[in-house]
Structures are given as C-alpha cells and as structure tokens.
Amino acid sequence: MLELIPPYVATELMNGGTSDPRAMPLDQFIAEVMTILKTQPEATEICVENVKRLRFAAEIGHYDAVFQGLNQAMAGLH
C-alpha cells in the first residue's frame, strides 16, 4: 500500500487554487513525487517537502498552531 499526502496544490479542485501563491505548483508537486517514487521505491508514504510541516505537526508538538494557521489561511479562500 502506498499513501500520497499532498500539500495545498494549485489545481481546480479548490476555489482559486490555480492562482493562489500559497499553493504548490502542480508541476513541482508531480516532479517531487516522481523523484521520491524513483529514489525510494520501498516508501509506503509519499510526503513532499511542502507537506511535512502539516504531516508531522503532532509528532513535533506543533499541532494546535499548525491547525489554527491552516484554518485561518483557508478561511481567506471562501
């Protein structure tokens, strides 16, 4: 099993995602994922650099701050 954990990526899936400067460009996301798949074929979880802060927030003790920041950032999209 392989889990792909994307960050906020510039796609049409969310309002304004393609023009939001906070979103990771889709081509960069795809390139980084492909590099990880090629260099770490045994990986069961694919985390690009832009998502690691979110993915590991609880483990490093920053969950509340990251959760609040994410909610505040996303509130501006509506």
PDB file of N, CA, C and O in Angstrom:
ATOM      1  N   MET A   1       0.839  -1.171   0.000  1.00  0.00           N
ATOM      2  CA  MET A   1       0.000   0.000   0.000  1.00  0.00           C
ATOM      3  C   MET A   1       0.888   1.240   0.000  1.00  0.00           C
ATOM      4  O   MET A   1       1.933   1.278   0.650  1.00  0.00           O
ATOM      5  N   LEU A   2       0.450   2.242  -0.739  1.00  0.00           N
ATOM      6  CA  LEU A   2       1.193   3.490  -0.856  1.00  0.00           C
ATOM      7  C   LEU A   2       0.261   4.651  -0.564  1.00  0.00           C
ATOM      8  O   LEU A   2      -0.815   4.751  -1.155  1.00  0.00           O
ATOM      9  N   GLU A   3       0.665   5.527   0.340  1.00  0.00           N
ATOM     10  CA  GLU A   3      -0.132   6.693   0.687  1.00  0.00           C
ATOM     11  C   GLU A   3       0.562   7.944   0.169  1.00  0.00           C
ATOM     12  O   GLU A   3       1.734   8.181   0.462  1.00  0.00           O
ATOM     13  N   LEU A   4      -0.165   8.739  -0.599  1.00  0.00           N
ATOM     14  CA  LEU A   4       0.325  10.002  -1.127  1.00  0.00           C
ATOM     15  C   LEU A   4      -0.330  11.118  -0.332  1.00  0.00           C
ATOM     16  O   LEU A   4      -1.556  11.225  -0.304  1.00  0.00           O
ATOM     17  N   ILE A   5       0.483  11.953   0.319  1.00  0.00           N
ATOM     18  CA  ILE A   5      -0.018  13.019   1.175  1.00  0.00           C
ATOM     19  C   ILE A   5       0.319  14.357   0.518  1.00  0.00           C
ATOM     20  O   ILE A   5       1.439  14.848   0.659  1.00  0.00           O
ATOM     21  N   PRO A   6      -0.637  14.951  -0.197  1.00  0.00           N
ATOM     22  CA  PRO A   6      -0.344  16.202  -0.888  1.00  0.00           C
ATOM     23  C   PRO A   6      -0.512  17.417   0.019  1.00  0.00           C
ATOM     24  O   PRO A   6      -1.316  17.394   0.951  1.00  0.00           O
ATOM     25  N   PRO A   7       0.240  18.469  -0.253  1.00  0.00           N
ATOM     26  CA  PRO A   7       0.002  19.744   0.410  1.00  0.00           C
ATOM     27  C   PRO A   7      -1.116  20.460  -0.357  1.00  0.00           C
ATOM     28  O   PRO A   7      -1.824  19.834  -1.145  1.00  0.00           O
ATOM     29  N   TYR A   8      -1.270  21.718  -0.137  1.00  0.00           N
ATOM     30  CA  TYR A   8      -2.192  22.545  -0.908  1.00  0.00           C
ATOM     31  C   TYR A   8      -1.547  22.743  -2.278  1.00  0.00           C
ATOM     32  O   TYR A   8      -0.544  23.446  -2.405  1.00  0.00           O
ATOM     33  N   VAL A   9      -2.129  22.117  -3.300  1.00  0.00           N
ATOM     34  CA  VAL A   9      -1.560  22.123  -4.641  1.00  0.00           C
ATOM     35  C   VAL A   9      -2.435  22.967  -5.564  1.00  0.00           C
ATOM     36  O   VAL A   9      -3.662  22.938  -5.459  1.00  0.00           O
ATOM     37  N   ALA A  10      -1.819  23.702  -6.447  1.00  0.00           N
ATOM     38  CA  ALA A  10      -2.531  24.569  -7.398  1.00  0.00           C
ATOM     39  C   ALA A  10      -3.266  23.727  -8.432  1.00  0.00           C
ATOM     40  O   ALA A  10      -2.709  23.371  -9.470  1.00  0.00           O
ATOM     41  N   THR A  11      -4.523  23.415  -8.133  1.00  0.00           N
ATOM     42  CA  THR A  11      -5.386  22.684  -9.063  1.00  0.00           C
ATOM     43  C   THR A  11      -6.748  23.353  -9.091  1.00  0.00           C
ATOM     44  O   THR A  11      -6.981  24.332  -8.382  1.00  0.00           O
ATOM     45  N   GLU A  12      -7.634  22.831  -9.900  1.00  0.00           N
ATOM     46  CA  GLU A  12      -9.002  23.341  -9.988  1.00  0.00           C
ATOM     47  C   GLU A  12      -9.905  22.764  -8.890  1.00  0.00           C
ATOM     48  O   GLU A  12     -11.090  23.092  -8.837  1.00  0.00           O
ATOM     49  N   LEU A  13      -9.365  21.916  -8.019  1.00  0.00           N
ATOM     50  CA  LEU A  13     -10.188  21.272  -7.001  1.00  0.00           C
ATOM     51  C   LEU A  13     -10.702  22.223  -5.932  1.00  0.00           C
ATOM     52  O   LEU A  13     -11.734  21.958  -5.316  1.00  0.00           O
ATOM     53  N   MET A  14      -9.997  23.328  -5.700  1.00  0.00           N
ATOM     54  CA  MET A  14     -10.435  24.297  -4.698  1.00  0.00           C
ATOM     55  C   MET A  14     -10.541  25.665  -5.361  1.00  0.00           C
ATOM     56  O   MET A  14      -9.770  25.983  -6.266  1.00  0.00           O
ATOM     57  N   ASN A  15     -11.492  26.468  -4.911  1.00  0.00           N
ATOM     58  CA  ASN A  15     -11.658  27.819  -5.449  1.00  0.00           C
ATOM     59  C   ASN A  15     -10.359  28.599  -5.414  1.00  0.00           C
ATOM     60  O   ASN A  15      -9.763  28.769  -4.351  1.00  0.00           O
ATOM     61  N   GLY A  16      -9.924  29.067  -6.547  1.00  0.00           N
ATOM     62  CA  GLY A  16      -8.748  29.917  -6.608  1.00  0.00           C
ATOM     63  C   GLY A  16      -7.422  29.204  -6.466  1.00  0.00           C
ATOM     64  O   GLY A  16      -6.378  29.856  -6.457  1.00  0.00           O
ATOM     65  N   GLY A  17      -7.428  27.904  -6.358  1.00  0.00           N
ATOM     66  CA  GLY A  17      -6.193  27.156  -6.137  1.00  0.00           C
ATOM     67  C   GLY A  17      -5.152  27.343  -7.210  1.00  0.00           C
ATOM     68  O   GLY A  17      -3.956  27.298  -6.920  1.00  0.00           O
ATOM     69  N   THR A  18      -5.572  27.553  -8.445  1.00  0.00           N
ATOM     70  CA  THR A  18      -4.591  27.691  -9.517  1.00  0.00           C
ATOM     71  C   THR A  18      -3.878  29.035  -9.495  1.00  0.00           C
ATOM     72  O   THR A  18      -2.790  29.169 -10.056  1.00  0.00           O
ATOM     73  N   SER A  19      -4.480  30.033  -8.851  1.00  0.00           N
ATOM     74  CA  SER A  19      -3.855  31.352  -8.817  1.00  0.00           C
ATOM     75  C   SER A  19      -3.388  31.753  -7.417  1.00  0.00           C
ATOM     76  O   SER A  19      -2.872  32.856  -7.236  1.00  0.00           O
ATOM     77  N   ASP A  20      -3.559  30.891  -6.442  1.00  0.00           N
ATOM     78  CA  ASP A  20      -3.171  31.208  -5.066  1.00  0.00           C
ATOM     79  C   ASP A  20      -1.670  30.996  -4.903  1.00  0.00           C
ATOM     80  O   ASP A  20      -1.180  29.884  -5.096  1.00  0.00           O
ATOM     81  N   PRO A  21      -0.930  32.055  -4.547  1.00  0.00           N
ATOM     82  CA  PRO A  21       0.523  31.921  -4.410  1.00  0.00           C
ATOM     83  C   PRO A  21       0.946  30.987  -3.269  1.00  0.00           C
ATOM     84  O   PRO A  21       2.100  30.563  -3.212  1.00  0.00           O
ATOM     85  N   ARG A  22       0.019  30.670  -2.367  1.00  0.00           N
ATOM     86  CA  ARG A  22       0.335  29.750  -1.260  1.00  0.00           C
ATOM     87  C   ARG A  22       0.308  28.296  -1.706  1.00  0.00           C
ATOM     88  O   ARG A  22       0.853  27.426  -1.026  1.00  0.00           O
ATOM     89  N   ALA A  23      -0.322  28.028  -2.845  1.00  0.00           N
ATOM     90  CA  ALA A  23      -0.448  26.656  -3.348  1.00  0.00           C
ATOM     91  C   ALA A  23       0.829  26.233  -4.064  1.00  0.00           C
ATOM     92  O   ALA A  23       1.445  27.025  -4.777  1.00  0.00           O
ATOM     93  N   MET A  24       1.217  24.989  -3.866  1.00  0.00           N
ATOM     94  CA  MET A  24       2.389  24.440  -4.555  1.00  0.00           C
ATOM     95  C   MET A  24       2.027  24.231  -6.018  1.00  0.00           C
ATOM     96  O   MET A  24       0.990  23.636  -6.312  1.00  0.00           O
ATOM     97  N   PRO A  25       2.855  24.703  -6.938  1.00  0.00           N
ATOM     98  CA  PRO A  25       2.580  24.481  -8.362  1.00  0.00           C
ATOM     99  C   PRO A  25       2.475  22.984  -8.674  1.00  0.00           C
ATOM    100  O   PRO A  25       3.288  22.180  -8.215  1.00  0.00           O
ATOM    101  N   LEU A  26       1.478  22.638  -9.448  1.00  0.00           N
ATOM    102  CA  LEU A  26       1.208  21.238  -9.756  1.00  0.00           C
ATOM    103  C   LEU A  26       2.407  20.543 -10.388  1.00  0.00           C
ATOM    104  O   LEU A  26       2.703  19.400 -10.040  1.00  0.00           O
ATOM    105  N   ASP A  27       3.101  21.202 -11.304  1.00  0.00           N
ATOM    106  CA  ASP A  27       4.241  20.561 -11.963  1.00  0.00           C
ATOM    107  C   ASP A  27       5.367  20.264 -10.973  1.00  0.00           C
ATOM    108  O   ASP A  27       6.033  19.234 -11.084  1.00  0.00           O
ATOM    109  N   GLN A  28       5.583  21.152 -10.012  1.00  0.00           N
ATOM    110  CA  GLN A  28       6.601  20.903  -8.986  1.00  0.00           C
ATOM    111  C   GLN A  28       6.200  19.739  -8.079  1.00  0.00           C
ATOM    112  O   GLN A  28       7.035  18.917  -7.703  1.00  0.00           O
ATOM    113  N   PHE A  29       4.913  19.680  -7.736  1.00  0.00           N
ATOM    114  CA  PHE A  29       4.415  18.578  -6.906  1.00  0.00           C
ATOM    115  C   PHE A  29       4.632  17.238  -7.614  1.00  0.00           C
ATOM    116  O   PHE A  29       5.154  16.291  -7.026  1.00  0.00           O
ATOM    117  N   ILE A  30       4.230  17.176  -8.864  1.00  0.00           N
ATOM    118  CA  ILE A  30       4.377  15.931  -9.629  1.00  0.00           C
ATOM    119  C   ILE A  30       5.843  15.534  -9.757  1.00  0.00           C
ATOM    120  O   ILE A  30       6.186  14.363  -9.594  1.00  0.00           O
ATOM    121  N   ALA A  31       6.705  16.497 -10.048  1.00  0.00           N
ATOM    122  CA  ALA A  31       8.137  16.201 -10.199  1.00  0.00           C
ATOM    123  C   ALA A  31       8.728  15.665  -8.901  1.00  0.00           C
ATOM    124  O   ALA A  31       9.505  14.711  -8.925  1.00  0.00           O
ATOM    125  N   GLU A  32       8.369  16.267  -7.768  1.00  0.00           N
ATOM    126  CA  GLU A  32       8.915  15.810  -6.488  1.00  0.00           C
ATOM    127  C   GLU A  32       8.380  14.419  -6.124  1.00  0.00           C
ATOM    128  O   GLU A  32       9.121  13.580  -5.612  1.00  0.00           O
ATOM    129  N   VAL A  33       7.108  14.183  -6.388  1.00  0.00           N
ATOM    130  CA  VAL A  33       6.537  12.854  -6.129  1.00  0.00           C
ATOM    131  C   VAL A  33       7.243  11.807  -6.979  1.00  0.00           C
ATOM    132  O   VAL A  33       7.602  10.743  -6.474  1.00  0.00           O
ATOM    133  N   MET A  34       7.445  12.090  -8.253  1.00  0.00           N
ATOM    134  CA  MET A  34       8.107  11.125  -9.130  1.00  0.00           C
ATOM    135  C   MET A  34       9.534  10.850  -8.683  1.00  0.00           C
ATOM    136  O   MET A  34       9.997   9.712  -8.763  1.00  0.00           O
ATOM    137  N   THR A  35      10.235  11.868  -8.218  1.00  0.00           N
ATOM    138  CA  THR A  35      11.597  11.683  -7.712  1.00  0.00           C
ATOM    139  C   THR A  35      11.588  10.776  -6.488  1.00  0.00           C
ATOM    140  O   THR A  35      12.427   9.883  -6.367  1.00  0.00           O
ATOM    141  N   ILE A  36      10.654  10.999  -5.592  1.00  0.00           N
ATOM    142  CA  ILE A  36      10.555  10.157  -4.390  1.00  0.00           C
ATOM    143  C   ILE A  36      10.257   8.721  -4.790  1.00  0.00           C
ATOM    144  O   ILE A  36      10.873   7.792  -4.267  1.00  0.00           O
ATOM    145  N   LEU A  37       9.323   8.527  -5.708  1.00  0.00           N
ATOM    146  CA  LEU A  37       8.980   7.169  -6.144  1.00  0.00           C
ATOM    147  C   LEU A  37      10.175   6.453  -6.777  1.00  0.00           C
ATOM    148  O   LEU A  37      10.362   5.252  -6.578  1.00  0.00           O
ATOM    149  N   LYS A  38      10.980   7.196  -7.537  1.00  0.00           N
ATOM    150  CA  LYS A  38      12.145   6.594  -8.198  1.00  0.00           C
ATOM    151  C   LYS A  38      13.280   6.306  -7.221  1.00  0.00           C
ATOM    152  O   LYS A  38      13.961   5.287  -7.337  1.00  0.00           O
ATOM    153  N   THR A  39      13.484   7.207  -6.256  1.00  0.00           N
ATOM    154  CA  THR A  39      14.626   7.065  -5.354  1.00  0.00           C
ATOM    155  C   THR A  39      14.314   6.291  -4.081  1.00  0.00           C
ATOM    156  O   THR A  39      15.227   5.833  -3.394  1.00  0.00           O
ATOM    157  N   GLN A  40      13.036   6.144  -3.764  1.00  0.00           N
ATOM    158  CA  GLN A  40      12.628   5.425  -2.556  1.00  0.00           C
ATOM    159  C   GLN A  40      11.518   4.423  -2.900  1.00  0.00           C
ATOM    160  O   GLN A  40      10.397   4.563  -2.412  1.00  0.00           O
ATOM    161  N   PRO A  41      11.808   3.433  -3.718  1.00  0.00           N
ATOM    162  CA  PRO A  41      10.767   2.509  -4.164  1.00  0.00           C
ATOM    163  C   PRO A  41      10.106   1.724  -3.031  1.00  0.00           C
ATOM    164  O   PRO A  41       9.014   1.184  -3.209  1.00  0.00           O
ATOM    165  N   GLU A  42      10.749   1.660  -1.884  1.00  0.00           N
ATOM    166  CA  GLU A  42      10.183   0.927  -0.750  1.00  0.00           C
ATOM    167  C   GLU A  42       9.270   1.799   0.116  1.00  0.00           C
ATOM    168  O   GLU A  42       8.659   1.300   1.060  1.00  0.00           O
ATOM    169  N   ALA A  43       9.173   3.080  -0.191  1.00  0.00           N
ATOM    170  CA  ALA A  43       8.374   4.011   0.619  1.00  0.00           C
ATOM    171  C   ALA A  43       6.905   3.592   0.644  1.00  0.00           C
ATOM    172  O   ALA A  43       6.359   3.138  -0.362  1.00  0.00           O
ATOM    173  N   THR A  44       6.284   3.748   1.792  1.00  0.00           N
ATOM    174  CA  THR A  44       4.852   3.475   1.925  1.00  0.00           C
ATOM    175  C   THR A  44       4.054   4.762   2.093  1.00  0.00           C
ATOM    176  O   THR A  44       2.824   4.757   2.044  1.00  0.00           O
ATOM    177  N   GLU A  45       4.777   5.867   2.292  1.00  0.00           N
ATOM    178  CA  GLU A  45       4.154   7.167   2.471  1.00  0.00           C
ATOM    179  C   GLU A  45       4.968   8.193   1.692  1.00  0.00           C
ATOM    180  O   GLU A  45       6.177   8.312   1.892  1.00  0.00           O
ATOM    181  N   ILE A  46       4.312   8.933   0.807  1.00  0.00           N
ATOM    182  CA  ILE A  46       4.988   9.937  -0.007  1.00  0.00           C
ATOM    183  C   ILE A  46       4.622  11.317   0.527  1.00  0.00           C
ATOM    184  O   ILE A  46       3.472  11.747   0.436  1.00  0.00           O
ATOM    185  N   CYS A  47       5.616  12.002   1.084  1.00  0.00           N
ATOM    186  CA  CYS A  47       5.445  13.349   1.628  1.00  0.00           C
ATOM    187  C   CYS A  47       6.439  14.277   0.946  1.00  0.00           C
ATOM    188  O   CYS A  47       7.647  14.159   1.152  1.00  0.00           O
ATOM    189  N   VAL A  48       5.930  15.205   0.131  1.00  0.00           N
ATOM    190  CA  VAL A  48       6.828  16.203  -0.445  1.00  0.00           C
ATOM    191  C   VAL A  48       7.203  17.186   0.665  1.00  0.00           C
ATOM    192  O   VAL A  48       6.539  17.240   1.700  1.00  0.00           O
ATOM    193  N   GLU A  49       8.249  17.947   0.453  1.00  0.00           N
ATOM    194  CA  GLU A  49       8.732  18.866   1.496  1.00  0.00           C
ATOM    195  C   GLU A  49       7.641  19.820   1.979  1.00  0.00           C
ATOM    196  O   GLU A  49       7.552  20.097   3.175  1.00  0.00           O
ATOM    197  N   ASN A  50       6.807  20.326   1.061  1.00  0.00           N
ATOM    198  CA  ASN A  50       5.777  21.301   1.432  1.00  0.00           C
ATOM    199  C   ASN A  50       4.707  20.756   2.369  1.00  0.00           C
ATOM    200  O   ASN A  50       3.979  21.543   2.974  1.00  0.00           O
ATOM    201  N   VAL A  51       4.588  19.458   2.509  1.00  0.00           N
ATOM    202  CA  VAL A  51       3.545  18.896   3.369  1.00  0.00           C
ATOM    203  C   VAL A  51       4.093  18.387   4.705  1.00  0.00           C
ATOM    204  O   VAL A  51       3.315  18.074   5.607  1.00  0.00           O
ATOM    205  N   LYS A  52       5.388  18.303   4.843  1.00  0.00           N
ATOM    206  CA  LYS A  52       5.965  17.721   6.057  1.00  0.00           C
ATOM    207  C   LYS A  52       5.591  18.480   7.327  1.00  0.00           C
ATOM    208  O   LYS A  52       5.390  17.861   8.372  1.00  0.00           O
ATOM    209  N   ARG A  53       5.494  19.810   7.258  1.00  0.00           N
ATOM    210  CA  ARG A  53       5.114  20.605   8.419  1.00  0.00           C
ATOM    211  C   ARG A  53       3.715  20.200   8.909  1.00  0.00           C
ATOM    212  O   ARG A  53       3.477  20.121  10.114  1.00  0.00           O
ATOM    213  N   LEU A  54       2.809  19.948   7.985  1.00  0.00           N
ATOM    214  CA  LEU A  54       1.458  19.516   8.347  1.00  0.00           C
ATOM    215  C   LEU A  54       1.450  18.060   8.801  1.00  0.00           C
ATOM    216  O   LEU A  54       0.848  17.723   9.821  1.00  0.00           O
ATOM    217  N   ARG A  55       2.108  17.217   8.053  1.00  0.00           N
ATOM    218  CA  ARG A  55       2.094  15.773   8.331  1.00  0.00           C
ATOM    219  C   ARG A  55       2.672  15.444   9.700  1.00  0.00           C
ATOM    220  O   ARG A  55       2.153  14.569  10.394  1.00  0.00           O
ATOM    221  N   PHE A  56       3.730  16.127  10.096  1.00  0.00           N
ATOM    222  CA  PHE A  56       4.413  15.787  11.338  1.00  0.00           C
ATOM    223  C   PHE A  56       4.149  16.775  12.473  1.00  0.00           C
ATOM    224  O   PHE A  56       4.870  16.775  13.470  1.00  0.00           O
ATOM    225  N   ALA A  57       3.122  17.617  12.331  1.00  0.00           N
ATOM    226  CA  ALA A  57       2.817  18.632  13.354  1.00  0.00           C
ATOM    227  C   ALA A  57       2.598  18.011  14.734  1.00  0.00           C
ATOM    228  O   ALA A  57       3.126  18.518  15.723  1.00  0.00           O
ATOM    229  N   ALA A  58       1.843  16.944  14.816  1.00  0.00           N
ATOM    230  CA  ALA A  58       1.559  16.316  16.114  1.00  0.00           C
ATOM    231  C   ALA A  58       2.826  15.720  16.725  1.00  0.00           C
ATOM    232  O   ALA A  58       3.062  15.846  17.927  1.00  0.00           O
ATOM    233  N   GLU A  59       3.631  15.079  15.899  1.00  0.00           N
ATOM    234  CA  GLU A  59       4.844  14.435  16.405  1.00  0.00           C
ATOM    235  C   GLU A  59       5.855  15.433  16.965  1.00  0.00           C
ATOM    236  O   GLU A  59       6.602  15.107  17.887  1.00  0.00           O
ATOM    237  N   ILE A  60       5.883  16.645  16.414  1.00  0.00           N
ATOM    238  CA  ILE A  60       6.856  17.624  16.907  1.00  0.00           C
ATOM    239  C   ILE A  60       6.231  18.628  17.882  1.00  0.00           C
ATOM    240  O   ILE A  60       6.884  19.587  18.295  1.00  0.00           O
ATOM    241  N   GLY A  61       4.957  18.402  18.250  1.00  0.00           N
ATOM    242  CA  GLY A  61       4.313  19.230  19.266  1.00  0.00           C
ATOM    243  C   GLY A  61       3.765  20.559  18.786  1.00  0.00           C
ATOM    244  O   GLY A  61       3.571  21.470  19.592  1.00  0.00           O
ATOM    245  N   HIS A  62       3.511  20.692  17.497  1.00  0.00           N
ATOM    246  CA  HIS A  62       3.003  21.949  16.951  1.00  0.00           C
ATOM    247  C   HIS A  62       1.616  21.810  16.339  1.00  0.00           C
ATOM    248  O   HIS A  62       1.215  22.658  15.542  1.00  0.00           O
ATOM    249  N   TYR A  63       0.882  20.777  16.684  1.00  0.00           N
ATOM    250  CA  TYR A  63      -0.400  20.514  16.029  1.00  0.00           C
ATOM    251  C   TYR A  63      -1.369  21.683  16.156  1.00  0.00           C
ATOM    252  O   TYR A  63      -1.944  22.112  15.156  1.00  0.00           O
ATOM    253  N   ASP A  64      -1.563  22.209  17.371  1.00  0.00           N
ATOM    254  CA  ASP A  64      -2.538  23.283  17.574  1.00  0.00           C
ATOM    255  C   ASP A  64      -2.198  24.514  16.736  1.00  0.00           C
ATOM    256  O   ASP A  64      -3.081  25.086  16.096  1.00  0.00           O
ATOM    257  N   ALA A  65      -0.953  24.920  16.731  1.00  0.00           N
ATOM    258  CA  ALA A  65      -0.543  26.101  15.976  1.00  0.00           C
ATOM    259  C   ALA A  65      -0.700  25.873  14.470  1.00  0.00           C
ATOM    260  O   ALA A  65      -1.164  26.762  13.756  1.00  0.00           O
ATOM    261  N   VAL A  66      -0.322  24.708  13.991  1.00  0.00           N
ATOM    262  CA  VAL A  66      -0.438  24.409  12.565  1.00  0.00           C
ATOM    263  C   VAL A  66      -1.912  24.340  12.170  1.00  0.00           C
ATOM    264  O   VAL A  66      -2.295  24.863  11.124  1.00  0.00           O
ATOM    265  N   PHE A  67      -2.732  23.708  12.987  1.00  0.00           N
ATOM    266  CA  PHE A  67      -4.163  23.580  12.707  1.00  0.00           C
ATOM    267  C   PHE A  67      -4.824  24.960  12.640  1.00  0.00           C
ATOM    268  O   PHE A  67      -5.600  25.233  11.724  1.00  0.00           O
ATOM    269  N   GLN A  68      -4.522  25.818  13.598  1.00  0.00           N
ATOM    270  CA  GLN A  68      -5.092  27.166  13.606  1.00  0.00           C
ATOM    271  C   GLN A  68      -4.620  27.965  12.390  1.00  0.00           C
ATOM    272  O   GLN A  68      -5.421  28.638  11.741  1.00  0.00           O
ATOM    273  N   GLY A  69      -3.343  27.892  12.085  1.00  0.00           N
ATOM    274  CA  GLY A  69      -2.806  28.613  10.931  1.00  0.00           C
ATOM    275  C   GLY A  69      -3.422  28.141   9.626  1.00  0.00           C
ATOM    276  O   GLY A  69      -3.735  28.952   8.755  1.00  0.00           O
ATOM    277  N   LEU A  70      -3.597  26.847   9.487  1.00  0.00           N
ATOM    278  CA  LEU A  70      -4.202  26.288   8.282  1.00  0.00           C
ATOM    279  C   LEU A  70      -5.645  26.751   8.145  1.00  0.00           C
ATOM    280  O   LEU A  70      -6.067  27.146   7.058  1.00  0.00           O
ATOM    281  N   ASN A  71      -6.398  26.706   9.223  1.00  0.00           N
ATOM    282  CA  ASN A  71      -7.799  27.151   9.180  1.00  0.00           C
ATOM    283  C   ASN A  71      -7.902  28.629   8.842  1.00  0.00           C
ATOM    284  O   ASN A  71      -8.772  29.019   8.064  1.00  0.00           O
ATOM    285  N   GLN A  72      -7.042  29.455   9.405  1.00  0.00           N
ATOM    286  CA  GLN A  72      -7.056  30.889   9.101  1.00  0.00           C
ATOM    287  C   GLN A  72      -6.712  31.130   7.631  1.00  0.00           C
ATOM    288  O   GLN A  72      -7.343  31.957   6.972  1.00  0.00           O
ATOM    289  N   ALA A  73      -5.731  30.425   7.126  1.00  0.00           N
ATOM    290  CA  ALA A  73      -5.344  30.575   5.720  1.00  0.00           C
ATOM    291  C   ALA A  73      -6.457  30.139   4.781  1.00  0.00           C
ATOM    292  O   ALA A  73      -6.726  30.804   3.781  1.00  0.00           O
ATOM    293  N   MET A  74      -7.097  29.035   5.097  1.00  0.00           N
ATOM    294  CA  MET A  74      -8.143  28.508   4.230  1.00  0.00           C
ATOM    295  C   MET A  74      -9.409  29.351   4.312  1.00  0.00           C
ATOM    296  O   MET A  74     -10.172  29.390   3.346  1.00  0.00           O
ATOM    297  N   ALA A  75      -9.659  30.026   5.430  1.00  0.00           N
ATOM    298  CA  ALA A  75     -10.835  30.887   5.564  1.00  0.00           C
ATOM    299  C   ALA A  75     -10.795  32.007   4.540  1.00  0.00           C
ATOM    300  O   ALA A  75     -11.844  32.469   4.091  1.00  0.00           O
ATOM    301  N   GLY A  76      -9.624  32.444   4.172  1.00  0.00           N
ATOM    302  CA  GLY A  76      -9.471  33.503   3.193  1.00  0.00           C
ATOM    303  C   GLY A  76      -9.784  33.073   1.773  1.00  0.00           C
ATOM    304  O   GLY A  76      -9.857  33.914   0.877  1.00  0.00           O
ATOM    305  N   LEU A  77      -9.969  31.778   1.550  1.00  0.00           N
ATOM    306  CA  LEU A  77     -10.254  31.275   0.205  1.00  0.00           C
ATOM    307  C   LEU A  77     -11.736  31.317  -0.142  1.00  0.00           C
ATOM    308  O   LEU A  77     -12.097  31.208  -1.314  1.00  0.00           O
ATOM    309  N   HIS A  78     -12.587  31.472   0.845  1.00  0.00           N
ATOM    310  CA  HIS A  78     -14.040  31.416   0.597  1.00  0.00           C
ATOM    311  C   HIS A  78     -14.634  32.766   0.357  1.00  0.00           C
ATOM    312  O   HIS A  78     -15.839  32.880   0.136  1.00  0.00           O
TER     313      HIS A  78
END
